[in-house]
Amino acid sequence: MPATTTMFRAARPVFQQSTTRAFRTNFSRQTGRRFASTTTTGEAASQSWFQRMWSSPVGLKTVHFWAPVMKWALVIAGISDFARPAEKLSLTQNGALTATGLIWTRWCFVITPQNYLLAAVNFFLGCVGVTQVARILMYRSSQKNLPEAAEAKVAEVKDAVKP
């Protein structure tokens, strides 16, 4: 047996004990703070839901709340376009909605304060955009083979009509 293998086998219990000990101390330290609440005492405990929402960094009086609320109109408009035929949809418009939704979903987790409401609306905007872009591309790919089939059908009809 090589010397390195023997050395690693001999050292394995030492590493396991030290990593287990470090894990336990870190884990117990985190779980103690995890469930400790700072809002149960003092002024915040006596505030109503509306007061907390009003004074929140993403509350009712900020753009962090109203921008996502208004952006839901874009999602609803995109969903209503599901009923429209694919030939009437704009690929550039739906591509822009898809890019906007996907890029801003990521950005909502980078900014401070993190805005989960804006992330949700952007995620659904991206989903609607991806669905519409897929519909448009499937329609366009089905139309590519159509002229060849139509020309063959016209030639067949002409041959049938000739006396």
trRosetta pair geometry for C-beta under 8 A, 3 or more apart (Angstrom, degrees):
i j d omega theta_ij theta_ji phi_ij phi_ji
1 5 5.3 -108 177 77 98 127
1 6 5.7 108 120 -52 120 99
2 5 4.9 95 64 4 85 102
2 6 7.2 -156 96 -2 47 87
3 6 5.8 -58 -152 40 36 111
3 7 6.2 37 152 -22 69 108
4 7 5.6 -55 -147 36 33 113
4 8 6.3 30 156 -17 66 105
5 8 5.9 -56 -148 37 30 107
5 9 6.3 30 155 -18 65 107
6 9 5.8 -55 -146 37 31 111
6 10 6.3 29 156 -18 64 108
7 10 5.8 -57 -148 38 29 110
7 11 6.2 17 157 -11 65 113
8 11 5.8 -62 -140 44 30 104
8 12 6.4 54 156 -50 64 93
9 12 5.8 -31 -151 -3 31 119
11 14 5.3 -61 -164 41 59 116
11 15 6.1 54 144 -21 86 105
12 15 5.9 -60 -148 38 32 107
12 16 6.2 30 158 -20 68 108
13 16 5.6 -55 -142 37 34 112
13 17 6.3 32 160 -19 67 105
14 17 6.1 -57 -150 35 27 108
14 18 6.5 18 157 -12 63 109
15 18 6.0 -61 -145 41 31 105
15 19 6.1 23 161 -14 68 110
16 19 6.1 -59 -142 41 27 104
16 20 6.1 26 160 -19 64 111
17 20 5.9 -57 -144 38 27 109
17 21 6.2 27 158 -19 63 109
18 21 5.8 -54 -145 37 30 112
18 22 6.3 29 156 -18 65 107
19 22 5.7 -54 -144 39 33 110
19 23 6.1 35 155 -21 66 107
20 23 5.7 -54 -146 37 30 112
20 24 6.3 28 157 -19 64 107
21 24 5.9 -55 -146 36 28 109
21 25 6.5 22 158 -14 63 107
22 25 6.1 -58 -147 39 29 106
22 26 6.2 23 158 -13 65 111
23 26 6.0 -62 -146 42 27 106
23 27 5.8 23 160 -18 66 113
24 27 5.8 -57 -138 40 27 108
24 28 6.1 21 165 -15 64 110
25 28 6.2 -56 -141 39 26 105
25 29 6.3 29 158 -21 61 110
26 29 5.8 -59 -150 35 29 113
26 30 6.4 23 156 -16 65 109
27 30 5.9 -59 -149 37 31 107
27 31 6.3 23 159 -16 67 108
28 31 6.0 -54 -139 37 32 106
28 32 6.6 39 160 -26 62 104
29 32 6.2 -57 -158 27 27 112
29 33 7.2 8 155 -2 60 108
30 33 6.3 -70 -156 43 34 99
30 34 6.0 46 152 -45 70 107
31 34 5.3 -42 -139 15 37 123
31 35 7.4 10 178 -1 64 99
32 36 7.1 22 147 -31 59 116
33 36 5.4 -58 -150 21 43 120
37 40 4.8 76 101 -15 119 108
38 41 7.5 -71 -172 40 44 90
38 44 7.7 56 120 43 72 151
39 44 4.3 -91 -149 119 78 139
39 45 6.6 143 154 -67 64 67
40 44 7.9 -25 -27 88 14 104
40 45 5.6 52 -170 -88 32 117
41 44 7.8 44 73 50 36 94
41 45 6.1 3 -104 -25 8 131
42 45 6.4 123 62 6 45 98
43 46 6.3 -70 -162 40 40 102
43 47 6.7 45 148 -35 72 105
44 47 5.6 -48 -150 18 40 118
44 52 7.0 69 -153 -99 86 108
47 51 4.1 -126 -166 90 101 127
47 52 5.1 122 120 -52 128 84
47 55 7.8 -72 -155 28 155 130
48 51 4.9 98 51 7 74 101
48 52 7.2 -141 94 -1 39 87
49 52 5.9 -59 -151 40 31 109
49 53 6.1 29 153 -18 67 111
50 53 5.6 -57 -143 41 30 110
50 54 6.1 33 156 -24 65 107
51 54 5.7 -52 -143 34 29 113
51 55 6.4 6 164 0 64 110
52 55 6.4 -69 -143 48 26 94
52 56 6.2 47 154 -50 64 102
52 59 7.8 -163 131 -104 47 127
53 56 5.6 -37 -144 4 30 122
53 59 4.9 140 165 -140 50 100
53 60 5.4 56 138 -20 100 103
54 59 5.4 120 -149 161 8 143
54 60 5.5 -36 -100 41 57 110
54 61 6.1 50 -159 -12 69 111
55 59 6.2 89 53 -19 18 166
56 59 3.5 130 55 -55 87 102
56 62 7.9 -104 94 8 74 129
57 62 7.0 37 168 -41 39 167
57 64 7.1 24 135 37 66 158
57 113 4.5 117 109 -20 129 146
58 62 6.2 -110 -139 70 29 140
58 64 4.1 -94 -132 118 76 134
58 65 6.0 128 164 -59 67 82
58 113 5.4 -119 -44 88 105 133
58 115 5.6 165 -124 -111 136 84
58 117 7.2 159 162 19 129 117
59 62 5.8 92 59 8 59 106
59 64 7.8 53 25 70 33 107
59 65 6.1 -38 131 -41 20 139
60 65 5.5 -85 -106 87 30 169
61 65 7.8 60 29 30 23 133
62 65 5.5 99 67 5 78 94
62 66 7.4 -171 97 6 43 91
63 66 5.8 -68 -135 51 41 97
63 67 5.2 46 169 -30 79 110
64 67 6.8 -32 -120 27 17 110
64 68 7.8 9 168 -4 45 106
64 113 6.8 32 -138 63 164 103
64 115 5.1 -140 -162 -105 102 128
64 117 7.7 108 155 54 76 115
64 118 6.9 -86 -161 -30 67 126
65 68 7.0 -76 -170 39 27 99
65 69 6.6 21 149 -18 66 115
65 117 6.9 34 -127 69 53 157
66 69 5.3 -55 -145 37 40 116
66 70 6.2 33 160 -14 72 106
67 70 6.2 -61 -148 41 27 104
67 71 6.1 28 155 -24 64 112
67 118 6.4 16 94 -101 108 114
68 71 5.3 -57 -140 37 35 115
68 72 7.0 53 158 -36 63 88
68 115 7.1 -173 -39 158 131 119
68 117 4.4 160 77 130 166 97
68 118 4.3 -127 -70 -85 117 60
68 120 7.3 63 -162 59 136 88
68 121 4.5 167 -155 4 90 143
69 72 6.3 -41 -170 6 32 113
69 117 7.9 -6 -51 158 68 131
70 73 6.1 -30 179 5 53 114
71 74 5.5 -34 -171 22 62 113
71 75 7.1 61 137 -15 72 97
71 118 7.4 69 34 -132 150 72
71 121 4.8 101 96 146 116 143
71 122 7.4 -13 143 -65 149 67
71 125 7.0 -57 161 -57 108 139
72 75 5.3 -50 -154 36 49 114
72 76 6.2 48 148 -20 74 102
72 121 5.6 -95 -73 -125 69 120
73 76 5.7 -53 -145 39 33 110
73 77 6.2 36 153 -20 65 105
74 77 5.6 -53 -145 37 31 112
74 78 6.3 32 154 -19 64 105
74 97 6.8 -175 171 -132 119 114
74 125 5.8 22 107 -117 116 117
75 78 5.7 -55 -151 37 31 112
75 79 6.4 30 152 -19 65 105
75 121 6.3 -124 -32 -159 135 79
75 124 5.0 30 -130 115 137 113
75 125 5.2 -97 -81 -79 88 72
75 128 5.8 162 -144 -12 67 150
76 79 5.6 -52 -146 36 33 111
76 80 6.4 34 153 -20 65 104
77 80 5.7 -53 -147 35 32 111
77 81 6.7 38 150 -25 62 102
78 81 5.6 -50 -154 27 35 115
78 82 8.0 58 145 -36 56 82
78 94 7.7 118 -130 -120 106 89
78 97 6.3 160 -90 167 133 158
78 125 6.9 129 4 -138 155 62
78 128 3.6 85 126 150 138 140
78 129 6.7 -62 -141 -60 147 59
78 132 6.4 -105 -162 -34 97 138
79 82 5.9 -23 -173 -8 46 114
79 128 6.0 -83 -60 -119 67 128
80 83 6.5 -41 179 20 53 108
81 84 5.0 -40 -159 21 63 120
81 89 6.4 96 175 -104 123 110
81 132 6.2 21 104 -108 127 129
82 131 7.5 -16 -97 128 101 130
82 132 7.8 -111 -83 -85 63 87
84 88 5.1 -103 170 75 114 124
84 89 6.2 130 103 -61 123 90
85 88 5.2 87 68 5 82 104
85 89 7.8 -146 101 -16 47 88
86 89 5.6 -50 -155 19 44 117
86 135 4.8 -146 -107 149 115 97
86 136 5.5 179 -170 -95 99 47
86 138 7.3 -85 -144 71 166 86
86 139 3.6 179 112 -45 140 152
87 139 6.2 -146 -61 162 66 145
89 93 7.7 -131 178 62 72 112
89 94 6.2 20 168 -29 113 135
89 132 6.0 -155 -169 -175 149 105
89 135 6.9 62 34 95 159 114
89 136 5.2 -117 90 -82 120 109
90 93 3.8 62 88 14 121 111
90 94 6.3 157 86 -7 65 85
91 94 6.2 -63 -144 46 28 102
91 95 5.8 33 156 -24 65 111
91 133 6.7 82 -145 -127 74 77
91 136 5.0 174 -89 142 86 155
91 137 7.7 94 -119 -60 118 73
92 95 5.6 -53 -141 38 28 114
92 96 6.4 31 156 -21 62 104
93 96 5.8 -55 -153 33 29 110
93 97 6.6 28 150 -17 63 104
94 97 5.4 -47 -145 36 39 113
94 98 6.3 44 153 -22 66 102
94 129 5.3 160 -177 -147 73 74
94 132 4.1 -127 -142 105 142 123
94 133 5.0 -177 123 -64 117 76
94 136 6.5 161 52 -12 148 140
95 98 5.6 -51 -148 35 32 114
95 99 6.4 29 155 -16 65 105
95 129 7.3 121 -106 -178 14 113
95 133 5.9 93 -79 -100 67 125
96 99 5.8 -54 -145 39 31 108
96 100 6.1 34 155 -20 65 108
97 100 5.7 -54 -144 38 29 113
97 101 6.2 30 158 -19 64 108
97 125 6.0 -123 178 172 91 95
97 126 7.8 -175 139 -94 71 37
97 128 7.0 -57 139 92 131 97
97 129 3.9 -171 102 -92 94 120
97 132 7.5 30 67 49 133 137
98 101 5.9 -58 -149 36 26 110
98 102 6.3 14 161 -10 64 111
98 126 5.7 75 -151 -143 54 62
98 129 3.1 -167 -70 131 70 130
98 130 5.4 112 -125 -59 117 60
98 132 7.9 -147 -54 56 106 96
98 133 5.7 -17 -42 -22 149 137
99 102 6.1 -62 -143 42 28 103
99 103 5.9 20 164 -14 67 114
99 129 7.7 -119 2 148 46 159
100 103 6.3 -60 -138 41 22 103
100 104 5.9 5 171 -4 62 118
100 122 7.3 -122 134 -141 73 95
100 125 6.5 -56 96 129 98 133
100 126 7.7 -154 81 -76 57 77
100 129 7.7 145 46 -52 85 160
101 104 6.5 -69 -140 45 18 99
101 105 6.2 27 160 -30 60 108
101 122 4.8 161 -149 -178 58 65
101 123 6.7 125 177 -102 101 9
101 124 7.4 -120 -146 74 130 34
101 125 3.5 -165 -95 95 116 90
101 126 2.8 -165 116 -53 122 71
101 127 7.3 -124 152 4 154 51
101 128 7.5 156 -64 43 162 83
101 129 5.5 -179 14 12 134 131
102 105 5.8 -49 -147 24 27 115
102 106 7.2 23 157 -11 59 102
102 122 7.7 -170 -44 158 14 99
102 126 4.4 110 -57 -121 69 136
103 106 6.3 -64 -166 36 32 106
103 107 6.4 26 146 -18 68 113
104 107 5.1 -53 -139 40 42 116
104 108 6.3 56 158 -35 69 95
104 118 7.2 -93 155 157 109 102
104 122 4.2 -133 94 -130 103 148
105 108 6.1 -47 -156 18 28 114
105 109 7.9 16 151 -8 55 101
105 119 5.4 82 -147 -153 65 71
105 122 4.2 -166 -66 109 72 115
105 123 4.8 94 -114 -71 132 70
105 126 6.1 -53 -23 -13 134 141
106 109 6.4 -68 -169 35 38 103
106 110 6.8 29 144 -19 71 112
107 110 5.4 -62 -150 35 43 113
107 111 6.2 39 160 -24 77 104
108 111 6.5 -48 -139 29 28 107
108 114 6.7 79 152 -164 69 69
108 115 5.0 -96 -156 66 98 84
108 116 7.2 128 150 -91 125 25
108 118 4.8 -175 -115 95 128 102
108 119 3.7 -162 94 -71 150 87
108 122 6.4 177 -25 27 132 140
109 114 5.7 21 -131 -137 45 112
109 119 6.4 63 -47 -97 82 139
111 114 6.8 142 76 -98 67 44
111 115 6.8 -6 76 3 118 101
114 119 7.8 -2 174 -30 87 132
115 118 4.0 29 120 23 121 116
115 119 6.4 155 98 -19 66 85
116 119 5.2 -51 -144 37 37 116
116 120 6.3 43 155 -24 67 100
117 120 5.8 -50 -151 30 30 112
117 121 6.7 23 155 -12 62 104
118 121 6.0 -55 -145 39 33 106
118 122 6.2 29 157 -15 66 110
119 122 5.9 -61 -145 42 28 108
119 123 6.2 34 155 -25 65 106
120 123 5.7 -53 -148 32 29 113
120 124 6.6 20 158 -10 63 106
121 124 6.0 -58 -149 41 32 105
121 125 6.2 37 151 -23 65 107
122 125 5.3 -50 -142 36 34 116
122 126 6.4 39 155 -20 64 102
123 126 5.8 -55 -154 35 30 112
123 127 6.5 30 149 -19 64 105
124 127 5.3 -48 -144 35 38 114
124 128 6.3 39 155 -18 67 102
125 128 5.9 -52 -147 37 30 109
125 129 6.3 31 153 -18 63 109
126 129 5.6 -57 -145 39 31 113
126 130 6.2 32 157 -20 66 104
127 130 5.9 -52 -146 35 29 110
127 131 6.4 30 154 -19 62 106
128 131 5.8 -56 -151 36 31 112
128 132 6.3 25 154 -15 66 108
129 132 5.8 -58 -145 39 31 107
129 133 6.1 29 158 -17 67 108
130 133 5.8 -54 -142 39 29 110
130 134 6.3 32 156 -21 63 107
131 134 5.8 -57 -151 35 28 112
131 135 6.5 30 151 -21 63 104
132 135 5.5 -50 -149 33 35 114
132 136 6.4 34 153 -19 66 104
133 136 5.7 -52 -147 36 33 111
133 137 6.2 28 156 -15 66 108
134 137 6.0 -57 -143 41 29 107
134 138 6.2 29 158 -19 65 108
135 138 6.0 -59 -147 38 26 109
135 139 6.4 27 155 -19 63 108
136 139 5.8 -57 -151 36 29 111
136 140 6.3 24 155 -15 65 108
137 140 5.7 -54 -143 39 32 109
137 141 6.2 30 158 -18 66 106
138 141 5.9 -55 -144 38 29 108
138 142 6.4 28 155 -18 63 107
139 142 5.9 -60 -152 36 29 109
139 143 6.5 27 152 -20 65 108
140 143 5.6 -56 -148 34 34 112
140 144 7.0 49 152 -37 63 94
141 144 5.8 -35 -155 8 38 117
142 145 7.0 -62 -167 36 38 99
142 146 7.1 55 140 -43 64 106
143 146 5.1 -41 -154 7 46 129
144 147 8.0 -55 178 16 32 95
145 148 6.0 -59 -167 40 56 111
145 149 6.2 49 144 -17 81 112
146 149 5.8 -65 -148 43 34 108
146 150 5.9 33 158 -23 71 110
147 150 5.5 -56 -141 38 32 112
147 151 6.2 33 160 -20 67 104
148 151 6.0 -52 -147 34 29 109
148 152 6.6 28 154 -17 62 106
149 152 5.8 -54 -150 36 32 112
149 153 6.4 32 152 -20 65 107
150 153 5.6 -55 -148 36 33 111
150 154 6.4 36 153 -21 66 103
151 154 5.6 -50 -146 34 33 112
151 155 6.5 33 155 -17 64 104
152 155 5.9 -55 -150 37 31 111
152 156 6.4 33 151 -21 64 107
153 156 5.5 -53 -148 35 33 114
153 157 6.4 33 153 -19 66 104
154 157 5.8 -54 -148 36 31 109
154 158 6.4 33 153 -20 64 106
155 158 5.7 -53 -147 36 32 113
155 159 6.5 32 155 -18 64 104
156 159 5.9 -54 -151 35 30 110
156 160 6.5 28 152 -18 63 108
157 160 5.6 -57 -149 37 33 111
157 161 6.3 29 154 -20 67 108
158 161 5.8 -57 -144 35 30 108
158 162 6.6 41 156 -32 64 99
159 162 6.0 -43 -150 17 33 115
